[in-house]
């Protein structure tokens, strides 16, 4: 189960790259700027060098704080977080709790705003 979950996570993160490219961010610099991350972190995400842990809470928070983050990429992040917190990627409860705590109040605000946007549409 765990291995299948990690494979699902790798596939999900591959979708993340496609979402950024669809938005027109083709170069590493353009993607880093859109995500609000430095080039090295963006490269790590692109190359799936995050092993089995996936995207960290701190990286997700930094991306969500980026004012230029495209709505489709923001939506992907919310979906990824929801799935990760539901255990879809094979993480143990302890890991999910640590991830959730790392997101803190900032992420909760983003999720509430996203939920309102979905219910309004």
Secondary structure, 3 states (H helix, E strand, C coil): CHHHHHHHHHHHHHHHHHHHHHCCCCCHHHHHHHHCCCHHHHHHHHCCCCCCCCCCHHHHHHHHHCCCCCHHHHHHHHHHHHHHHCCCCCCCHHHHHHHHHHHHHHHHHHHHHHHHHHHHC
